[in-house]
Amino acid sequence: MRIALDAMGGDYAPKNTVAGAVMALREYPRITKLFLTGDEQAIKAELTSLGCADPRIEIVHTTQVVEMSDAAVEAVRRKKDSSVSRAVDLVKAGQADAIVSAGHTGAAVAATTIKLRTLEGIERPGIASYLPTEKNVCVLIDAGANIDAKPFHLLQYAIMGSVLSKHVLGYANPEIGLMSIGGEDAKGSEFTKDVFKLLKASSLNFRGNIEGHDLFEHPVEVILCDGFTGNVVLKTAEATASAVFRWLKSELTKTPLRMLGAWIARNAFRAIRRKTNYENYGGSPLLGVNGICIIAHGSSTPLAIKNAIRVAADFIDQQVNPRIVEAVRAYNEKNVVSASAAKPAA
């Protein structure tokens, strides 16, 4: 499999991106080609410092980088030789099977949507992020790709999220919850009420509305929301997890007795840390585009980049996109038949 990495994307690029690429190549022999797009001299310097001369690496020199201050669509149009655009071009040309980027999320979404288009039957792509709970790992979609979503978009997110949960995470019949302000059917905005009706009428395993506390107390496998809400939920959860660990460290180091207790329970703390550490999940897939795009955290460490590349490889192996197309087609065919059967005879 062939993967294109935006080597200049991220807060610590190209140092962390190149280091993560080297880690991935050493751990995953199934990767046959890894394109590194970006400043050739800077990338070579990092590879030299790591003592890496892996023949599977091919550097694609670019002269531009999308800055965080750039408008997403304008960056794609004006910076055609940016590292993220060239990475997407490789997928479009059939030279790579997937793109991984820790850079400007909006630019990655815009570039893949504009250049690769969406999958057959899909109107808008959505970012699917993994959210660990005590009992499972949830798929939250959309985490920021489409902030002005329509009800039908969320129905398609439910289908795509279910495919991801089933074929990548291994849940046989993923349960879906719609993020709202109350569990009752009548609660929520007009938008969420319209989404609720669509999901209720579908054959998906729809629990109903869920609230913020349900994310961890009564988790589902797929959490549905528009991109604005999803991005706020995800970042709040990430920040809360980080804050809790800082508070624990502060409190547990105040007295010798507490420090002793922390040492005794250190393995439990480490296990929770591993479970909540974004680095282990790598990146968030952009579902619905006609290609594979994995969006990593801007502050990704080499470990996070390595795992983002792993996620891309898993998507290739699991044939996620063909399964999404098949699921959407099956849903559409079923609903066309149902609508025809419901029409009164002439």
matplotlib code that plots the C-alpha trace (Angstrom):
import matplotlib.pyplot as plt

x = [0.0, 1.1, 0.5, 1.2, 2.2, 2.0, 5.4, 5.0, 1.7, 1.6, 2.9, 6.2, 6.7, 8.8, 10.6, 7.7, 6.1, 9.3, 10.1, 6.6, 7.1, 10.3, 8.6, 5.8, 8.1, 10.0, 6.8, 4.6, 6.2, 2.8, 3.6, 5.2, 5.6, 5.6, 5.5, 6.7, 5.5, 7.2, 10.5, 13.0, 16.0, 14.3, 12.9, 16.3, 17.9, 15.5, 15.9, 19.7, 19.5, 17.4, 19.8, 17.0, 17.6, 14.5, 14.0, 10.2, 10.5, 10.0, 10.2, 7.9, 9.3, 6.9, 7.4, 4.4, 2.9, -0.7, -0.5, -3.1, -4.2, -5.0, -8.7, -9.2, -10.7, -8.5, -5.4, -6.3, -6.8, -3.9, -1.3, -1.4, 2.1, 1.5, 2.5, -1.2, -2.4, 0.4, -0.3, -3.9, -2.8, -0.9, -4.1, -6.0, -3.4, -3.5, 0.0, -1.0, -3.9, -4.3, -3.2, -2.2, -2.0, -1.6, -1.8, -4.6, -7.8, -9.9, -7.4, -7.2, -11.0, -11.2, -8.4, -9.7, -13.3, -12.5, -9.9, -11.2, -15.0, -17.3, -18.2, -21.1, -24.3, -22.6, -23.4, -21.0, -17.9, -17.6, -14.7, -15.0, -13.1, -12.5, -13.8, -12.7, -15.1, -15.0, -16.9, -16.0, -14.5, -17.2, -17.1, -18.1, -19.1, -18.9, -16.0, -15.6, -15.9, -19.4, -20.7, -23.8, -25.1, -28.6, -30.6, -29.9, -26.2, -26.4, -28.4, -25.5, -23.0, -24.9, -24.5, -20.8, -20.1, -21.8, -19.6, -16.5, -17.6, -18.4, -15.5, -12.7, -13.6, -15.4, -18.8, -21.4, -24.4, -23.3, -25.8, -26.3, -27.1, -28.1, -26.5, -29.2, -30.2, -32.5, -33.2, -36.9, -38.0, -39.5, -36.3, -33.8, -33.8, -35.8, -32.7, -32.2, -35.9, -35.8, -32.7, -34.4, -37.3, -35.0, -33.1, -36.2, -37.6, -34.3, -33.3, -30.2, -29.7, -30.8, -31.1, -32.5, -31.3, -28.3, -27.0, -23.5, -23.4, -24.4, -21.0, -19.4, -22.2, -24.3, -22.1, -23.2, -20.9, -21.7, -22.4, -24.1, -23.8, -23.1, -19.5, -19.8, -21.2, -19.0, -15.8, -16.8, -17.6, -14.4, -12.1, -13.9, -13.4, -9.8, -9.2, -11.0, -8.9, -5.7, -6.9, -7.8, -4.3, -2.7, -5.0, -4.1, -0.4, -0.7, -2.7, -0.8, 2.6, 1.6, 2.5, 4.8, 1.8, -0.1, 3.1, 3.3, -0.3, 0.3, 3.3, 1.2, -1.5, 0.9, -0.1, -3.8, -2.9, -0.8, -3.6, -6.0, -3.4, -2.9, -6.7, -7.2, -4.0, -4.8, -1.4, -2.6, -5.5, -3.4, -5.9, -9.5, -10.7, -12.5, -15.4, -17.3, -14.5, -13.5, -10.2, -8.7, -7.8, -6.6, -6.5, -4.0, -3.8, -1.9, 0.4, 1.0, 4.1, 6.0, 4.0, 0.7, 1.9, 3.0, -0.5, -2.2, -0.3, -1.4, -5.1, -4.7, -3.3, -6.2, -8.7, -7.0, -7.0, -10.6, -11.9, -13.9, -14.9, -16.4, -18.3, -19.7, -20.8, -22.5, -24.3, -25.5, -26.7, -28.6, -30.2, -31.3, -32.7, -34.6, -36.2, -37.1, -38.9, -40.6, -41.7, -43.1, -45.0, -46.6, -48.0, -51.7, -52.8, -53.9]
y = [0.0, 3.6, 6.5, 10.2, 12.1, 15.9, 16.3, 20.1, 19.8, 20.2, 22.4, 20.5, 19.6, 18.4, 17.0, 15.0, 14.1, 12.6, 10.9, 9.4, 8.3, 6.5, 4.7, 3.6, 2.2, 0.2, -1.2, -1.8, -3.8, -3.7, -0.1, -0.4, 3.3, 6.4, 9.8, 12.7, 16.0, 19.2, 21.0, 18.5, 19.9, 20.0, 16.5, 15.1, 16.8, 15.0, 11.7, 12.0, 12.9, 9.7, 7.6, 6.5, 5.6, 3.4, 2.9, 3.0, 6.7, 9.1, 12.9, 15.1, 18.6, 21.5, 25.2, 26.2, 25.5, 26.2, 28.4, 28.1, 31.7, 30.8, 30.4, 26.8, 27.0, 30.0, 28.0, 25.2, 27.6, 29.9, 27.5, 24.7, 23.7, 23.3, 20.1, 19.1, 19.8, 17.8, 14.9, 14.9, 15.1, 11.9, 10.1, 11.7, 10.5, 7.0, 7.0, 6.9, 5.1, 7.5, 10.9, 11.7, 15.3, 17.0, 20.4, 22.8, 20.7, 23.0, 22.9, 19.1, 18.8, 21.3, 19.8, 16.3, 17.3, 19.5, 17.3, 13.8, 14.6, 12.6, 8.9, 7.9, 8.8, 11.0, 14.7, 16.0, 14.4, 14.2, 13.8, 10.7, 10.9, 8.1, 8.8, 6.3, 5.5, 3.0, 0.4, 1.0, 3.3, 5.5, 7.1, 10.8, 12.2, 15.0, 16.5, 19.6, 19.2, 20.4, 23.1, 23.9, 20.4, 19.4, 16.6, 14.3, 14.7, 13.4, 10.4, 9.7, 10.2, 7.6, 5.1, 5.9, 5.9, 2.5, 1.1, 2.4, 1.1, -2.4, -3.0, -1.2, -1.3, -4.6, -3.9, -6.3, -3.9, -0.4, 1.6, 5.2, 8.2, 11.7, 14.5, 16.7, 18.5, 15.8, 12.1, 12.6, 12.4, 15.9, 17.6, 19.5, 22.1, 21.8, 20.5, 17.6, 16.8, 16.5, 14.3, 12.2, 11.5, 10.3, 8.0, 6.7, 5.7, 4.0, 0.5, 1.6, 0.6, 4.0, 4.4, 8.0, 11.3, 11.3, 14.1, 15.1, 12.8, 9.8, 10.0, 8.3, 7.0, 5.2, 5.3, 4.3, 3.2, 6.1, 9.7, 12.0, 15.7, 18.6, 19.7, 22.7, 20.7, 17.8, 19.9, 21.5, 18.2, 16.6, 19.4, 19.7, 16.0, 16.2, 19.2, 17.7, 14.5, 16.5, 18.7, 15.7, 14.2, 17.6, 17.9, 14.3, 14.9, 18.1, 16.5, 13.2, 14.9, 17.1, 14.7, 11.6, 9.4, 10.4, 9.9, 6.4, 5.7, 7.0, 4.7, 1.7, 2.6, 3.6, 0.8, 1.8, 5.4, 4.3, 2.2, 5.1, 7.4, 5.0, 4.7, 8.5, 9.4, 10.8, 9.6, 6.0, 6.7, 8.5, 10.4, 11.0, 9.7, 12.0, 9.8, 10.3, 11.5, 9.4, 8.5, 8.0, 11.0, 10.8, 14.1, 14.0, 16.4, 19.6, 19.0, 15.3, 13.6, 11.1, 8.3, 10.0, 10.4, 6.7, 5.7, 8.0, 6.2, 2.9, 4.1, 4.9, 1.4, -0.1, 1.8, 0.4, -3.1, -3.0, -1.5, 1.1, 3.2, 0.4, -0.7, 2.8, 3.0, -0.4, 0.6, 3.9, 2.2, -0.4, 2.2, 4.2, 1.2, 0.1, 3.5, 3.8, 0.5, 1.5, 4.8, 3.0, 0.5, 3.3, 5.1, 4.5, 2.7, 4.9]
z = [0.0, -0.8, 1.5, 1.1, 4.2, 4.4, 5.9, 6.5, 8.2, 12.0, 14.7, 14.8, 11.2, 9.6, 12.6, 14.1, 10.8, 9.4, 12.7, 12.7, 9.1, 10.0, 12.9, 10.7, 8.1, 10.7, 12.2, 9.2, 6.4, 4.5, 3.5, 0.1, -0.6, 1.6, -0.1, 1.9, 0.5, 1.4, 1.5, 0.2, 1.9, 5.3, 4.9, 3.9, 6.9, 9.3, 7.6, 7.9, 11.6, 12.1, 10.0, 7.7, 4.1, 3.5, -0.2, 0.3, 0.9, -2.0, -1.3, -3.4, -3.2, -2.7, -2.4, -0.3, 3.1, 4.2, 7.3, 10.1, 9.3, 5.7, 4.6, 3.7, 0.2, -0.8, 0.4, -2.0, -4.9, -4.3, -2.9, -5.5, -4.7, -1.0, 0.8, 1.5, -2.0, -3.6, -1.2, -2.4, -6.0, -5.5, -4.5, -7.3, -9.8, -8.4, -7.2, -3.5, -1.8, 1.2, 2.5, 6.1, 7.3, 10.7, 9.2, 8.5, 8.9, 6.8, 3.9, 4.1, 4.0, 1.2, -0.9, -0.7, -1.3, -4.3, -5.9, -5.1, -4.8, -2.6, -2.8, -4.8, -3.0, -0.3, -0.3, 2.4, 4.1, 7.8, 10.2, 12.4, 15.7, 18.2, 21.7, 24.4, 27.3, 30.1, 28.1, 24.4, 21.8, 20.2, 16.8, 16.9, 13.6, 12.5, 14.4, 12.3, 8.5, 8.0, 10.5, 8.4, 8.0, 6.8, 8.4, 5.5, 6.0, 9.5, 8.2, 5.9, 8.8, 10.7, 7.8, 7.4, 11.2, 11.4, 8.7, 10.4, 13.8, 12.4, 10.0, 11.8, 15.5, 15.3, 16.7, 15.2, 15.4, 16.3, 18.3, 17.2, 19.4, 18.3, 20.4, 21.8, 25.0, 26.3, 25.9, 25.0, 21.4, 21.5, 22.9, 20.8, 18.0, 14.9, 13.2, 15.6, 15.5, 11.8, 12.1, 14.7, 12.3, 9.6, 11.9, 13.5, 10.1, 9.0, 9.7, 11.6, 15.2, 16.5, 20.3, 20.1, 21.6, 23.9, 26.2, 27.1, 30.2, 28.1, 26.2, 29.2, 31.4, 28.8, 25.7, 22.2, 19.4, 17.0, 18.2, 15.6, 15.5, 13.2, 12.8, 15.0, 18.0, 17.4, 17.3, 20.6, 22.2, 21.1, 22.2, 25.5, 26.2, 25.3, 27.5, 30.4, 30.2, 30.2, 33.0, 35.2, 34.9, 35.7, 38.8, 39.9, 39.5, 41.6, 44.4, 44.5, 44.9, 47.8, 50.6, 50.9, 51.8, 48.7, 46.6, 48.0, 47.1, 43.6, 43.2, 44.3, 41.8, 39.0, 36.7, 36.9, 36.1, 33.2, 31.8, 31.9, 30.4, 27.5, 27.0, 26.8, 25.0, 21.5, 20.3, 20.4, 18.1, 15.5, 13.4, 12.4, 9.1, 6.8, 5.7, 2.5, 0.2, -2.8, -1.3, 2.1, 4.2, 7.8, 9.7, 12.7, 15.6, 14.9, 17.9, 16.9, 18.3, 16.2, 17.9, 16.8, 13.2, 13.2, 14.3, 11.9, 9.1, 10.7, 10.6, 6.9, 6.3, 8.2, 6.0, 2.9, 4.3, 5.5, 2.2, 4.2, 1.2, -0.9, 2.1, 2.6, -1.0, -0.7, 2.6, 1.1, -2.0, 0.0, 2.1, -0.9, -2.7, 0.3, 0.8, -2.9, -2.7, 0.6, -0.9, -4.0, -1.9, 0.2, -2.9, -3.4, -6.5, -9.4]

ax = plt.figure().add_subplot(projection="3d")
ax.plot(x, y, z, "-o")
ax.set_aspect("equal")
plt.show()
